[in-house]
Amino acid sequence: MIREQTTARERAALMRNYGRYPVEFVRGEGAWLYDPADRGYLDLMSGISMINTGHCHPAVVAAIREQAGVLINTSNLYYTDPMIALAEWIRDTSMGGRVFFCNSGAEASEAAIKLARKHGGPERTEFVSLENGFHGRTMGALALTGQPDKQEAFRPLMPGVRYVPRNDGDALRAAVGERTCAIAIEIVQGECGVHPLDDEFVHLARTLADDSGALLIVDEIQTGMSRTGPLYAYQDVGIEPDIMCLAKSLGGGVPIGAITARPGIDDTFQPGDHGSTFAGSPLACAAALAAARVLADPVLQQHVRTEGSRFLTGLQGLVDDGLATAARGRGLMCAIDLPDDRGGQVVIDMLDRGFLVNNTSARTVRFLPPLVVTGDDLASALVALRAVLSA
């Protein structure tokens, strides 16, 4: 349901860069969202992997309420404990290096680009990125995003980026050279339809970075915070990045982004090199610390692996029955390909049945449920999806 006046107000007040679906939400709890008539919708997108904790998780809500009554923001000219505590948590759960805070995934990508460029010096100004990858929509991040349809209206972009197909080792070897300052990858490419990289390809990227003197940037903006099972997706592959980008579910629904770099690279930025007015606020960091404690729970991470495997098996059943042409995923990050171009209609049909999904293309439907989703809820989603695809 959407209130009639809501659409008119939206058209008059907001720019037209989003294609919104015909529903309005007024509250959320766990894996569920509710419209003005209090109809529940099972959220299988979690804000595009933004709310892994589920909507309004009690621990996150409590942390926000407490911190909002004490100190919301100052600036980065001063010390605050939540900022330092969150940086310590990221450092201690990842590569052991220092942290830079920002406000979003695109800002994290921009910070990673600048850090890599400064570390590489004037002789290393090129990047290697993957075709169909996604790192954000700001100008530097867009240059790393190997999707021409997103780039075309904004050319010329930052020069010096070479794109290679995912899992093409020969192409990656040919692209990396003495002028490469960084290779940027996602362990699972999310925005093009949930395509995991082969472990061998990720290891090759690590090896080529080491051999050439380049850095390896791993974008965990969508895959991080236990989305694929481990806290960070790279931890299941057996490599360690030089720079890691985080955002989305790091804040439990509150805007925050971050990069961390391994020791020896984490001292590249010096005062004045980069900054962000709102970044690392006590409010955002308190929310993120609460979300982090929820998402780092081994019991929850096992739940992600178990229910993700079951859900993927159910999606594969749609393939076996000829209703889909492919199913893939890791943890609770899954997608199916369709035999025709009705991905957009599937989204609407599922919405009508009370399920939120999205299509990354005309033939691909993606699922990113909150990690607290139950097995019964996922089973009900599979029943609805089968009915929609069979119609």
C-alpha positions as CSV (number, residue, x, y, z in Angstrom):
1,M,0.0,0.0,0.0
2,I,1.0,3.6,-0.7
3,R,-0.8,6.6,0.4
4,E,-2.1,8.7,-2.5
5,Q,-0.5,12.0,-1.3
6,T,2.8,10.3,-0.8
7,T,3.5,9.8,-4.6
8,A,2.5,13.4,-5.4
9,R,4.7,14.8,-2.7
10,E,7.6,12.6,-3.9
11,R,7.2,13.7,-7.5
12,A,7.3,17.4,-6.5
13,A,10.1,17.2,-4.0
14,L,12.7,14.6,-5.2
15,M,14.9,14.3,-8.3
16,R,14.0,11.5,-10.6
17,N,17.1,9.2,-10.2
18,Y,15.3,6.4,-8.5
19,G,12.6,4.1,-9.8
20,R,10.6,3.4,-6.7
21,Y,8.2,0.5,-6.3
22,P,4.5,1.2,-5.4
23,V,4.7,0.6,-1.7
24,E,5.4,2.8,1.3
25,F,6.9,1.6,4.6
26,V,6.3,3.0,8.0
27,R,8.0,0.6,10.3
28,G,10.2,-2.5,10.4
29,E,11.1,-5.3,12.7
30,G,13.6,-8.1,12.0
31,A,13.2,-9.4,8.5
32,W,9.8,-7.6,8.0
33,L,8.6,-4.2,6.8
34,Y,5.1,-2.9,7.3
35,D,3.1,-0.5,5.1
36,P,0.6,2.2,6.4
37,A,-2.2,-0.5,6.5
38,D,0.1,-2.7,8.7
39,R,0.6,-5.3,6.0
40,G,3.8,-7.2,6.4
41,Y,6.4,-7.7,3.7
42,L,9.3,-10.2,4.0
43,D,12.3,-8.1,3.2
44,L,14.6,-10.2,1.0
45,M,16.8,-7.2,0.1
46,S,17.7,-5.6,3.5
47,G,18.3,-2.3,1.9
48,I,20.6,-3.9,-0.6
49,S,22.6,-5.6,2.1
50,M,22.4,-2.5,4.3
51,I,20.5,-4.0,7.3
52,N,22.1,-7.4,7.9
53,T,21.1,-7.1,11.6
54,G,17.4,-6.9,10.6
55,H,15.2,-3.8,10.9
56,C,15.4,-2.0,14.2
57,H,17.5,-4.6,16.0
58,P,17.1,-3.9,19.7
59,A,20.8,-3.6,20.4
60,V,21.3,-1.1,17.6
61,V,18.2,0.9,18.7
62,A,19.4,1.0,22.3
63,A,22.9,2.1,21.2
64,I,21.5,4.9,19.1
65,R,19.1,6.1,21.8
66,E,21.8,6.2,24.4
67,Q,24.4,7.9,22.3
68,A,21.9,10.4,20.8
69,G,21.2,11.6,24.4
70,V,24.9,12.2,25.1
71,L,26.8,13.3,22.0
72,I,25.8,13.1,18.4
73,N,28.8,14.6,16.6
74,T,31.8,16.9,17.1
75,S,34.2,16.6,14.1
76,N,37.4,14.7,13.4
77,L,39.4,17.5,15.1
78,Y,38.6,15.9,18.4
79,Y,38.8,12.5,20.1
80,T,35.7,10.4,20.8
81,D,35.6,6.9,22.3
82,P,33.0,5.3,20.0
83,M,35.2,6.2,17.0
84,I,38.3,4.7,18.5
85,A,36.5,1.6,19.7
86,L,35.0,0.9,16.3
87,A,38.4,1.4,14.6
88,E,39.9,-1.0,17.1
89,W,37.2,-3.6,16.4
90,I,37.7,-3.4,12.6
91,R,41.5,-3.5,13.0
92,D,41.3,-6.5,15.3
93,T,38.9,-8.5,13.2
94,S,40.6,-7.9,9.8
95,M,44.1,-7.1,8.7
96,G,45.5,-5.5,11.9
97,G,45.9,-2.0,10.4
98,R,44.5,1.4,11.0
99,V,41.1,2.7,9.8
100,F,39.7,5.7,8.0
101,F,36.0,6.5,8.4
102,C,33.6,8.0,5.9
103,N,29.9,7.9,5.3
104,S,29.1,5.4,2.5
105,G,30.4,2.7,0.2
106,A,31.2,5.1,-2.6
107,E,33.2,7.3,-0.2
108,A,35.1,4.2,0.9
109,S,36.0,3.4,-2.7
110,E,37.2,7.0,-3.2
111,A,39.3,6.8,-0.1
112,A,40.8,3.5,-1.2
113,I,41.7,5.0,-4.6
114,K,43.4,8.0,-3.0
115,L,45.3,5.8,-0.5
116,A,46.5,3.5,-3.3
117,R,47.5,6.4,-5.6
118,K,49.5,8.1,-2.8
119,H,51.2,4.9,-1.8
120,G,52.1,4.0,-5.4
121,G,53.6,7.4,-6.1
122,P,53.8,9.3,-9.4
123,E,55.1,6.2,-11.3
124,R,52.1,4.0,-10.4
125,T,48.8,5.7,-11.5
126,E,46.9,2.8,-13.1
127,F,44.2,0.5,-11.7
128,V,43.0,-2.9,-12.7
129,S,39.3,-3.6,-12.1
130,L,36.8,-6.2,-13.2
131,E,34.2,-6.0,-15.9
132,N,30.7,-5.9,-14.3
133,G,32.1,-4.9,-11.0
134,F,30.6,-2.2,-8.9
135,H,32.4,0.2,-6.5
136,G,30.0,3.2,-6.4
137,R,28.7,6.1,-8.4
138,T,30.9,9.0,-7.5
139,M,33.5,9.9,-10.2
140,G,36.5,7.9,-9.0
141,A,34.4,4.9,-7.8
142,L,32.5,5.0,-11.1
143,A,35.8,4.7,-13.0
144,L,36.5,1.4,-11.1
145,T,32.9,0.2,-11.9
146,G,33.3,-1.8,-15.0
147,Q,29.7,-1.2,-16.3
148,P,29.6,1.0,-19.4
149,D,25.9,1.7,-19.1
150,K,26.5,3.4,-15.7
151,Q,29.6,5.3,-17.0
152,E,28.5,6.6,-20.3
153,A,26.7,9.8,-19.3
154,F,29.6,10.9,-17.1
155,R,32.6,10.5,-19.4
156,P,35.4,11.4,-19.4
157,L,36.1,9.4,-16.2
158,M,39.3,9.1,-14.2
159,P,41.9,7.7,-16.7
160,G,44.1,4.8,-16.2
161,V,41.7,2.0,-15.4
162,R,42.0,-1.4,-17.2
163,Y,39.0,-3.8,-17.0
164,V,39.3,-7.6,-17.2
165,P,36.6,-10.3,-17.2
166,R,36.1,-12.0,-13.9
167,N,37.9,-15.3,-13.5
168,D,40.0,-14.7,-16.6
169,G,43.5,-15.3,-15.3
170,D,45.3,-14.6,-18.6
171,A,43.6,-11.3,-19.0
172,L,44.5,-10.3,-15.4
173,R,48.1,-11.2,-15.9
174,A,48.2,-9.1,-19.1
175,A,46.6,-6.1,-17.4
176,V,48.9,-5.8,-14.4
177,G,52.2,-4.1,-14.9
178,E,54.8,-1.8,-13.5
179,R,52.4,1.2,-13.5
180,T,49.6,-0.6,-11.7
181,C,49.0,0.9,-8.3
182,A,46.1,-1.4,-7.3
183,I,43.9,-4.3,-8.4
184,A,40.3,-3.8,-7.2
185,I,38.0,-6.8,-6.8
186,E,34.8,-7.9,-5.0
187,I,34.9,-11.5,-3.7
188,V,31.3,-11.8,-5.0
189,Q,30.2,-9.3,-7.6
190,G,26.8,-8.2,-6.3
191,E,25.3,-5.5,-8.5
192,C,25.7,-7.5,-11.7
193,G,23.7,-10.5,-10.3
194,V,25.8,-12.3,-7.6
195,H,28.7,-13.8,-9.3
196,P,31.4,-15.2,-7.0
197,L,35.0,-15.1,-8.1
198,D,36.8,-18.4,-8.4
199,D,39.2,-18.8,-5.4
200,E,42.0,-19.4,-7.9
201,F,41.4,-16.1,-9.5
202,V,41.4,-14.3,-6.2
203,H,44.7,-16.0,-5.3
204,L,46.1,-15.0,-8.6
205,A,45.2,-11.4,-8.0
206,R,47.0,-11.5,-4.6
207,T,50.1,-13.1,-6.3
208,L,50.2,-10.5,-9.1
209,A,49.8,-7.7,-6.7
210,D,52.7,-9.0,-4.6
211,D,54.9,-9.7,-7.6
212,S,54.3,-6.3,-9.3
213,G,54.4,-4.1,-6.2
214,A,50.7,-3.2,-6.6
215,L,48.1,-3.2,-3.8
216,L,45.1,-5.5,-3.7
217,I,41.9,-3.7,-2.8
218,V,39.0,-5.9,-1.7
219,D,35.6,-4.3,-1.8
220,E,33.6,-5.8,1.1
221,I,30.9,-3.2,1.0
222,Q,28.2,-5.7,0.1
223,T,29.8,-9.0,1.1
224,G,31.1,-7.9,4.5
225,M,29.6,-8.1,7.9
226,S,28.8,-11.8,7.7
227,R,26.7,-11.6,4.5
228,T,28.4,-14.7,3.0
229,G,29.1,-16.5,6.2
230,P,32.4,-15.2,7.6
231,L,32.7,-11.7,8.9
232,Y,34.5,-10.7,5.7
233,A,34.2,-12.7,2.5
234,Y,38.0,-12.8,1.9
235,Q,38.4,-14.8,5.0
236,D,36.8,-17.9,3.3
237,V,39.1,-17.6,0.4
238,G,42.5,-17.7,2.2
239,I,44.0,-14.4,1.2
240,E,44.4,-11.0,2.9
241,P,43.9,-7.7,1.1
242,D,46.1,-4.6,1.4
243,I,43.1,-2.3,1.6
244,M,39.5,-3.3,2.5
245,C,36.4,-1.2,1.9
246,L,33.4,-1.5,4.2
247,A,30.0,0.3,4.4
248,K,26.3,-0.8,4.1
249,S,25.6,-3.1,7.0
250,L,28.5,-1.8,9.1
251,G,26.2,0.7,10.6
252,G,23.2,-1.5,11.3
253,G,21.1,0.9,9.1
254,V,23.0,4.1,10.0
255,P,25.2,5.7,7.3
256,I,28.9,4.8,7.8
257,G,31.7,3.6,5.6
258,A,35.4,2.7,6.3
259,I,38.6,1.5,4.8
260,T,41.3,-0.3,6.6
261,A,44.8,-1.0,5.3
262,R,47.4,-3.5,6.5
263,P,50.3,-2.3,8.6
264,G,52.9,-0.5,6.5
265,I,50.2,0.9,4.2
266,D,48.0,2.3,6.9
267,D,50.4,5.2,7.6
268,T,50.2,6.5,4.0
269,F,47.6,9.2,4.7
270,Q,48.9,12.2,6.6
271,P,47.0,15.2,8.0
272,G,45.3,17.0,5.2
273,D,45.5,14.2,2.7
274,H,41.8,13.2,3.0
275,G,38.9,13.9,5.3
276,S,35.1,13.8,5.9
277,T,33.2,16.2,8.0
278,F,30.5,13.8,9.4
279,A,32.6,10.6,9.3
280,G,33.2,8.6,12.4
281,S,30.5,10.4,14.5
282,P,29.8,9.1,18.0
283,L,26.3,8.3,16.9
284,A,27.2,6.3,13.8
285,C,30.1,4.5,15.5
286,A,27.9,3.6,18.5
287,A,25.3,2.1,16.2
288,A,28.1,0.3,14.2
289,L,29.6,-1.2,17.3
290,A,26.3,-2.6,18.4
291,A,25.7,-4.0,14.9
292,A,29.2,-5.5,14.8
293,R,28.6,-7.4,18.0
294,V,25.4,-8.9,16.6
295,L,26.9,-9.8,13.2
296,A,30.2,-11.3,14.6
297,D,28.3,-13.9,16.6
298,P,29.5,-17.4,15.4
299,V,26.0,-18.7,15.9
300,L,24.6,-16.1,13.5
301,Q,27.3,-16.8,11.0
302,Q,26.6,-20.5,11.1
303,H,22.9,-19.7,10.6
304,V,23.9,-17.7,7.5
305,R,25.8,-20.7,6.1
306,T,23.1,-23.2,6.9
307,E,20.1,-21.2,5.7
308,G,22.0,-19.8,2.7
309,S,22.8,-23.3,1.6
310,R,19.2,-24.4,2.0
311,F,17.9,-21.4,0.2
312,L,20.3,-21.9,-2.7
313,T,19.3,-25.6,-2.9
314,G,15.7,-24.4,-3.2
315,L,16.6,-21.9,-5.9
316,Q,18.5,-24.7,-7.7
317,G,15.2,-26.7,-7.6
318,L,13.6,-23.9,-9.7
319,V,16.4,-24.5,-12.2
320,D,15.9,-28.3,-12.2
321,D,12.2,-27.7,-12.9
322,G,12.9,-25.4,-15.8
323,L,11.6,-22.2,-14.1
324,A,15.1,-20.6,-14.0
325,T,18.3,-21.2,-15.9
326,A,20.9,-20.7,-13.2
327,A,21.1,-20.3,-9.4
328,R,24.2,-19.1,-7.5
329,G,25.4,-17.5,-4.3
330,R,27.3,-17.6,-1.1
331,G,25.7,-17.5,2.3
332,L,22.6,-15.3,2.2
333,M,23.7,-13.6,-1.1
334,C,21.9,-15.4,-3.9
335,A,20.5,-14.9,-7.4
336,I,18.7,-16.7,-10.2
337,D,18.7,-16.2,-13.9
338,L,15.4,-16.4,-15.8
339,P,14.7,-17.9,-19.2
340,D,13.1,-14.6,-20.4
341,D,13.2,-10.9,-19.8
342,R,10.6,-10.7,-17.0
343,G,12.8,-9.9,-14.1
344,G,11.1,-6.6,-13.4
345,Q,7.7,-8.2,-13.5
346,V,8.9,-10.9,-11.1
347,V,9.8,-8.1,-8.6
348,I,6.3,-6.6,-8.9
349,D,4.6,-10.0,-8.6
350,M,6.6,-10.9,-5.5
351,L,5.8,-7.5,-4.1
352,D,2.1,-8.2,-4.6
353,R,2.5,-11.4,-2.6
354,G,4.3,-9.6,0.2
355,F,8.0,-10.3,-0.6
356,L,10.7,-7.8,-1.5
357,V,13.3,-8.8,-4.1
358,N,15.1,-6.9,-6.8
359,N,16.3,-7.6,-10.4
360,T,19.8,-6.6,-11.3
361,S,18.9,-7.1,-15.0
362,A,15.9,-8.1,-17.1
363,R,16.9,-11.8,-16.5
364,T,18.4,-11.8,-13.0
365,V,16.6,-11.7,-9.7
366,R,18.7,-11.1,-6.5
367,F,18.1,-12.0,-2.8
368,L,19.8,-10.4,0.1
369,P,17.7,-11.0,3.2
370,P,18.6,-9.8,6.7
371,L,20.8,-12.4,8.3
372,V,18.3,-12.9,11.1
373,V,15.7,-14.2,8.6
374,T,14.3,-17.6,9.6
375,G,14.3,-20.8,7.6
376,D,10.5,-20.8,7.6
377,D,10.4,-17.3,6.1
378,L,12.8,-18.3,3.4
379,A,10.8,-21.4,2.6
380,S,7.7,-19.3,2.2
381,A,9.6,-17.1,-0.2
382,L,10.5,-20.1,-2.3
383,V,6.9,-21.1,-2.5
384,A,5.8,-17.7,-3.6
385,L,8.7,-17.5,-6.1
386,R,7.8,-20.8,-7.6
387,A,4.2,-19.7,-8.0
388,V,5.2,-16.4,-9.7
389,L,7.6,-18.2,-12.1
390,S,5.0,-20.8,-12.9
391,A,2.3,-18.3,-13.8
